Amino acid sequence: MLGKAYFAIGLAVILLFGASSFLGWELGTPSREVLPADARGPNGYRSFHFWHYGFHGGK
Amino acid sequence: MTALTANCPSCGAPVNFKSGSSIVVICAYCRTAVARTDRELRDIGRVAEIVETGSPLQLGLQGTWRAVNFELTGRAQMGHEAGGVWDEWYATFANGSTGWLAEAQGRFYLTFLQKIDRNVIPPPERLQLGMSVSSIPGLTPPIVAEIGFAQALGASGEIPYELTPGRTFYYADLSGSGNMFATIDFSDTPPSVYTGQLVTLAELGLADARAAEREARMVTAVSLSCPNCGGPLALHAPDRTERVGCPNCNSLIDVNQGKLSFLKSLGAGKYQPDIPVGAVAEFEGANYLVLGFVVRSVEIEGLRYFWSEYLLYHPHIGFRWLVNSDNHWSFVQAVAPGEVSDEGNRVQFHGKSFRIFQDAPARVEYVMGEFYWKVEVGEEVLAADYVKPPEMLSREVTRNPPREGSKVETGEVNWSLGRYVPRKEIEKKFNVRLQPPSNVAPNQPFLYKSIYPYWAVLVAILFIVGLFTLVVSGSNDVMTRNFSFEPLQNAEATQVAFSDPFELVARRNIRVQATSAVSNSWIYVAGDFINDDTGLVQTFELPVEYYYGVEDGENWAEGSQSARTLLSALPAGKYTLRLETQWGPQFNAPANITIKIDQGHTSFFNFLMALLVISIVPLGIGFWQFNFERRRWSESMFGGSSSSSSDD
């Protein structure tokens, strides 16, 4: 019983892996935002507050 | 010689030599053993009445062995030195050959006299239990399973040798692989050798022999009175019982052909069986009667460990055991010693390897009910257990000192195979409540190892799927561009740059790689993919840093001049890349960074994550099993390590 339940779950995990490969999903991808229309102009983009999420790099 | 009908020289009744090879016929009227010679019939004395053993066989019974018909024409009954009798049935075959069908403890052995050089047979005093005798033919040289001392007790029908009532003799039983069986009869000089095999009544065409009578014996019992207390004493297998424990006064009673005699008191209520003597339960498709209860013990490192055994009986099948050790239960049956090959700390049986678990003298502490041998409180056997869960092979060796004036040490080696039975199953079979075990039994199976084959199948499927995705996926370069940045005004400042628009396709992951010639410095990139049509923004971060130096005379380096990240696929469309950068510590110097974007990169991370997820449960169970085995072997004399998973 345990073995069959485990096998079913394992198959689901493999299906998920197959789907991720087929659909191009990557674990750990940061969340997405939608840029308001007024941040976009005909020649590019204005600076907008949500881009400033801070810097963490360097020593 | 030929068939012959004549008159008994003692009483004149007709005696009939059906088989040409018969030497002696027992007169059915006066029980005189009548021997024939070339000239005359001779009275060689009276033989005792045959003791009823509940045998399914009888004189005149006809069967078939290897397409040759035979008839049971004679019966000799022998007394065993440990008590009890066994029957030797003389079989006369239609092709003129003769054989012996021996019957003991519900098992049957068909043997034929072998014409081998009997002078190469070792004398009984040179035989040892367990030694192989290569001069006797077999698939493998048979081993000595028993060296015994017997007495001819009684006979009926025709006998092919001059049977002398009361005559004693040594014999050796040998057992080989493939159920091979042999007997050396030392009553002859040189000794006679009979070889054959363990057979079933079905193989002899005798499966239905006296079946109804035997079935009836299952439910009936002989009622007697205890010679010590006068209380009622029921014998369920009176034909085979040698000892019985009185349930009324807890005394041990000797049974000798139906005559009871008090032996000793066993101590009131010292041990109580969990399953009542007389209970019936089904095992392997047959109903067994609990005939007896015995408590045994071993002493290991100064401590005495006890367990109990229940003797089970079925009139068709014979005897089995139900063993309760530390509230773990096993169903046990005897196996032919020749089927077991002893290899020191391991034994092989039917292709399986069993590892030694315990090896110590076992002592009988208490008995209750009926037994087919003259059981004694205090009797000891050398017992060794070998395990391969859920099975356990047990070897018991009994040795008797030589008889007075003899150098022959008798004894026997018995092997039995026990199979673990869950406690709940025993409770259900006998309708009793039993104590749960608190430790791991030597042959207790680990119940969850069936998950490993599932795991192996899942890993194989995962690799196939991974290989398939590797084959069908193809990467494509999207953009490679160098970005140059002017010096920053201060350490906290950033610079922003935008790429030209580029196309991304759907359902393909995105790999971004940043490369910069940092040297004991860093550059940090915060990037955004911006969909020019929908405003969808996918952010990412790429820190590029590389440091090196010499410390304590040794070179060191850490970091890299490039960094990469993988992002999930974005909807197909036109995108612009926005980069916001910061660098140091030389922030007042210009910086360069090359950004490369491609799609459809094969990601091993997802594969490894899937492998990890499907492996978590088997790894946990593997750890559990490791501890289970460690607990099992911690109670073994031969524990040492728990690296016994291969034994499962």
Chai-1 contact restraints between the chains, C-beta under 6 A:
chainA,res_idxA,chainB,res_idxB,connection_type,confidence,min_distance_angstrom,max_distance_angstrom,comment,restraint_id
A,G3,B,S450,contact,1.0,0.0,6.0,A-B,restraint_1
A,G3,B,I451,contact,1.0,0.0,6.0,A-B,restraint_2
A,G3,B,Y454,contact,1.0,0.0,6.0,A-B,restraint_3
A,Y6,B,I451,contact,1.0,0.0,6.0,A-B,restraint_4
A,Y6,B,Y454,contact,1.0,0.0,6.0,A-B,restraint_5
A,Y6,B,V617,contact,1.0,0.0,6.0,A-B,restraint_6
A,F7,B,Y454,contact,1.0,0.0,6.0,A-B,restraint_7
A,G10,B,L458,contact,1.0,0.0,6.0,A-B,restraint_8
A,G10,B,I614,contact,1.0,0.0,6.0,A-B,restraint_9
A,V13,B,A610,contact,1.0,0.0,6.0,A-B,restraint_10
A,V13,B,V613,contact,1.0,0.0,6.0,A-B,restraint_11
A,V13,B,I614,contact,1.0,0.0,6.0,A-B,restraint_12
A,I14,B,I461,contact,1.0,0.0,6.0,A-B,restraint_13
A,I14,B,L462,contact,1.0,0.0,6.0,A-B,restraint_14
A,I14,B,V465,contact,1.0,0.0,6.0,A-B,restraint_15
A,F17,B,N606,contact,1.0,0.0,6.0,A-B,restraint_16
A,F17,B,A610,contact,1.0,0.0,6.0,A-B,restraint_17
A,G18,B,V465,contact,1.0,0.0,6.0,A-B,restraint_18
A,S20,B,N606,contact,1.0,0.0,6.0,A-B,restraint_19
A,S21,B,T469,contact,1.0,0.0,6.0,A-B,restraint_20
A,L23,B,R507,contact,1.0,0.0,6.0,A-B,restraint_21
A,G24,B,R507,contact,1.0,0.0,6.0,A-B,restraint_22
A,G24,B,R508,contact,1.0,0.0,6.0,A-B,restraint_23
A,G24,B,N509,contact,1.0,0.0,6.0,A-B,restraint_24
A,G24,B,A569,contact,1.0,0.0,6.0,A-B,restraint_25
A,W25,B,S568,contact,1.0,0.0,6.0,A-B,restraint_26
A,E26,B,N509,contact,1.0,0.0,6.0,A-B,restraint_27
A,E26,B,L566,contact,1.0,0.0,6.0,A-B,restraint_28
A,E26,B,L567,contact,1.0,0.0,6.0,A-B,restraint_29
A,E26,B,S568,contact,1.0,0.0,6.0,A-B,restraint_30
A,T29,B,L567,contact,1.0,0.0,6.0,A-B,restraint_31
A,T29,B,S568,contact,1.0,0.0,6.0,A-B,restraint_32
A,P30,B,T539,contact,1.0,0.0,6.0,A-B,restraint_33
A,R32,B,Q538,contact,1.0,0.0,6.0,A-B,restraint_34
A,E33,B,V537,contact,1.0,0.0,6.0,A-B,restraint_35
A,V34,B,G535,contact,1.0,0.0,6.0,A-B,restraint_36
A,V34,B,L536,contact,1.0,0.0,6.0,A-B,restraint_37
A,L35,B,G535,contact,1.0,0.0,6.0,A-B,restraint_38
A,L35,B,V537,contact,1.0,0.0,6.0,A-B,restraint_39
A,G44,B,F498,contact,1.0,0.0,6.0,A-B,restraint_40
A,F55,B,Y524,contact,1.0,0.0,6.0,A-B,restraint_41
A,F55,B,Q582,contact,1.0,0.0,6.0,A-B,restraint_42
A,G57,B,W522,contact,1.0,0.0,6.0,A-B,restraint_43
A,G57,B,Y524,contact,1.0,0.0,6.0,A-B,restraint_44
A,G57,B,P543,contact,1.0,0.0,6.0,A-B,restraint_45
A,G58,B,W522,contact,1.0,0.0,6.0,A-B,restraint_46
A,G58,B,G584,contact,1.0,0.0,6.0,A-B,restraint_47
